[in-house]
Amino acid sequence: ELFPPWLLAVPKKKTSHSRKAMRSANKGLKDKQNLVHCEACGSPKLAHNLCPKCYRELNIGWKAKN
């Protein structure tokens, strides 16, 4: 065996704070592109998802029924 297993994949130099910050600078939040208006109430919602406002009303009705 040429190298012991604990010697592999170790960085040669310490990564500076600046370099770490530059690497993580592009990991920010992205804007939502798939917003549409609900056909029933007109409030904004994610495409292919239930409208939170309409779902809340349905859920209250279901709980009141039981």
Sequence and secondary structure as in RCSB ss.txt:
>XXXX:A:sequence
ELFPPWLLAVPKKKTSHSRKAMRSANKGLKDKQNLVHCEACGSPKLAHNLCPKCYRELNIGWKAKN
>XXXX:A:secstr
  S GGGSS  SS   HHHHHHHTTT S    S EEE TTT  EEETTS  HHHHHHHHHHHHHH 
